[in-house]
Amino acid sequence: MTITRGDQPGGEPTEGAGSPGGRGRRRAASPAGPTHGNGPASVRDRGFAAMLMSGLVALVLGIAVGTLPVPYVVESPGPTFNTLATDGGSPVISVSGHESFPADGRLDLTTVYVDGGPNGPVSVLGAFSAWLDPNKAVYPEELIYPTEVTSEESEQESAAAMASSQENAVAAALNELRIQFEQQLQAAGFSDGSPSAGKLEEDDVFLSINGKDVTSLPVIQEELAAGAGAEATLVVERDGSPVTVAVTPVKNDAGNYVLGVLLKYRYTFPVSVTISLERVGGPSAGLMFALGIVDTITPGSLTGGKHIAGTGTISPEGKVGSIGGIGQKMIGAKASGATMFLAPAGNCDEAAGQIPAGLQVVRVETLKDARQAVEAAASGTGMENLPSCASN
């Protein structure tokens, strides 16, 4: 909206010396008392009223335009949650079936507030003000959410991702501590044009591929890569019985051979881990959950009383994955008092130019990397040798 600012519009010219109708005569003075709408004062009043009405119309139009929704998403720093503390009166992490130990310090998971998309529209003014705010980020809606996703669908997806993240965090922590457990891969759905559709079914449990026991996702990935597109023989458990199927994999957009199956893990853990955290969804808390579990079931304090924050998805094998909103999460971590931030290696390029002053951002690829960084912070030694996103 452009507002032109300038002089008020002038009234009619006053007749006087040199004016066409004046002939050098003076205008007679107006008689005292009210005017009848034909004099200069009346003209000025009408001009002022017109100007006032124009301004009000412009103001109303400006407000109307400013509240129009735009297809953008705004990300802002959200709160942090200490995985070693309590939330709503309950421990964030509690363990039964294994000895647990009190922990001090902080291992904060970080969050992001998201406006726009299924969370409600962002206005023109909201998007513009966010562009001017260095603590916020603005993205086209289609980069964050699939088209036509509803609020309910978004919440369900976020809750499912959180549940999966928590299970993967338990698996990663137990793997890191070399505590044995059982895990199986299960079909959860199929991608568009999947070569497995009609051959495999949802809830099939993978037992073997080309004669090799399927103990984790990398076993399938490595066997498909070695076959270079050759037909793969799969044995799955279906309704309690083994079923053999043959599937010819296809290449995905990344150039990897895939079965076109959406997979989920099914675990049997020797310990029971409960994670209680409300109002938080998505998969990006996995790394910090895993660290919190490691600290809870090992003697002593992993942090040494230090305040450490971080983010990242986690796989059962302990691999740390990239997340969204890295800039806003670092800002939130710094605001909460953290001195070290654990960032996924895949986010380092994005993080490098946004690191808040006084926050050490450590690049991590695995849970082991993250654990070593926390231990270095606890001891105060070797911190200068930790891989940094600032120098990535």
C-alpha angles and dihedrals in degrees: 000000000000119000117196113214121196147112121327114258113269126241127240114299115268115243111239143113109351096009114129096245098036103073087194095302123131120241111247114251114260112254117250116265136051121337122235100226100271102089133087093265090058091050091051090049092052091048092050092049091050091048091049092049091048090051092050091049091049091049093050091047091048092052091046093051092044092056095049112117119247128196096251136113123219120207120199133178110275132198124287126231125208108227089202094057137058133276121199091354095305128098111261088223123028127172133200128179092038134063112264131196135209114256132200130195123050135281101184126194111209130221141195130218110227123200122184135038113055089349091072133285126296115225127225090253092046093053093044094050090047090053088056094048113086090203093061135065129209123205135173107265094238091062092061106031134033114247118275095008111156128224091249092050091048092051092047092049091048092049092048091049090051092051092049090046091054093051091048089049091055090048093048092048093049091047090050090052092042094240109154123235139155124256133177133184117235131191111248100174145315136265122235111285092009114177087215096059110114091017102061124038134209112274093025108146115221112233104167145350119209089344096309119119112247105229097152143000094265089064090062094042093050093047093050091048091050091050092053093210099327119141113275125214113220130190114200135176112240122177090343096308132095117251125189120213135170120221129180108215124224133210119259126211090276091056095251124132112245140174093223092239126136106223136200132183124244112202138195107195126191090217132046116235120185121193115195115189125138129201094024126106141166134061102275097093092068097101095050092045089053092050090048091052092049090051092046097053099039125074120256130014118307092197098042087225094304125139110240129168134183150147141218142119117261133214123209087254090057100254113151116224134202123266140189129257096033093155094052092045092054090050090050091048093051092047090053092054103260117154097190129042125195110214129185112252089235091062097047097097090053093043097048096082096041105051112134116235113268096021118115108213113201122199112228131182100174141024088253090058090051093048091051091050091052091048090051090052090049093052095036091226130113095012091127089060096055114112109258132207087213090069098033 
